[in-house]
Amino acid sequence: MKATLLATALLAVAGRTAASVLPRDAADDGLTEPQDLADLLAQARSQVIGAVEENEQQMRKRGETPRCTTRNLVFRREYGSLSKKERLAYINAVKCLQSKPPRTPASVAPGAKSRFDDFVVTHIQQTLQIHYSGVFQPWHRWFVYQYEKALRDECGYTGYQPYWDWPRYARAPQDSPLFNGDPYSLGGNGEYVPHDGPVIVPPEGVGGGPIQLPAGVGGGFVRTGPFANMTVNLGPVGGLRDTAPGPLGGLGYNPRGLKRDLGPAMNTRYANYTTVLRLLTQPNVDAFRLVSEGVPYTVEIGPHGGIHYTISGDPGGDLFTSPADPAFWVHHGQMDRMWAVWQALGELAPGANNPRLTDLGSGEYAHNTWQNQPPSPLTQLSDVIDMGYAAPSTTIGNVMSTTGGELCYFYL
């Protein structure tokens, strides 16, 4: 009964929130939220709550104690929907993590100077294994969860990891609550400097050629907001033409200012409402990932890359070092949200066996190497998600559901 009431209340809130985002009209410009998308998001929330309730009832009938229940299920929220007090608490927790000493030994990464940097090191070290491979989605889900856990356990944060709803602010992401440069933002855009857009290049040994992307409306150092004049310690590593790597392959100490190049061109092109709706209606995980991460060796880089290069700058434009920009975490909160919603839509009946909670696919992105180059086995649920010195490791099977294993969350 309680779960039913909770679902009803959440659906009501979701309806009010969706209606307030953008006016709906007949124009399909990709920047107006379609009713179909709002309905899918509401259906997914209801599905998850019902599945948690059903699982709880079945376990209690067997005399077992469920770990995730309708009473402790938490909901991550969109950054702009947080109150100023809540946003400030999140910002202060990130700054706290940046002030704590690292766990990564200097012999491994002398450039790591904080707990925040521990997560950057782990990402740098594994970038070529955790992208365009079968571990990509579960690895980043656990990565974001462990970052959230560090904020809570080590820095007294009482909230949860917020996400960046990409299409909501696509017309001008630099003016959104995330990046407008006020005290409650994640810092402003970089100062404007005349420049061309980035040219991304594939890693050595992987096929494909350079891809020219449009520029944003910044490009310089971030001078406004809570992360103004922030120091980036690690990287760069690679992925951009004419960008020299930092010392020790990006793991050495290379202090420099945070740069961003936010703007609407990438956001409207790669992460609009039409793209999100198309993503959530894909029939299987292989198709889902081709929309999410793009078509190999083409300009269709998908919303994952599209939003990384909406942030752009340094370190945001460097695939390896990108977690060193606080914006990485709200972007990957949304990446996880999209996957979690798509998974929840896999079955209509609560408690039913949902294949999307176990299927890692069989396509080009389902193997142990980047785009299956060189050829490698398919990723398995028993494979380990390695967090290095940043956090405990786990297996893929333990994180396939956001309400299973150690996890107990979903998204509003």
Buried (B, 14 or more C-beta within 10 A) or exposed (E): EEBEEBBEEBBEBBEEBBEEBBEEEEEEEBBBBBEEBBEBBBBBBBBBBBBBBBBBEEBEEEEEEBBBBBEEBEBBBBBBBBEEEBBBBBBBBBBBBBEBEBBBEEEBBBBBBBBBBBBBBBBBBBBBBBBBBBBBBBBBBBBBBBBBBBBBEEBEBEBBBBBBBBBBBBBBBBBBBBBBBBEBBBBBBBBEEEEEBBBBBBBEEBEBEEBEBBBBBBBBBBBBBBBBEBEBBBBBBBBBEEBEBBEBBBBBBBEBBBBBBBBBBBBBBBBBBBBBBBBBBBEBBBBBBBBBBBEBEEEBBBBBBBBBBBBBBBBBBBBBBBBBBBBBBBBBBBBBBBBBBBBBBBBEEBBEEBEBBEBBBEBBBBBBBBBBBEEBEBBEBEBEBBBBBBBEEBBBBBBBBBBBBBBBBBBB
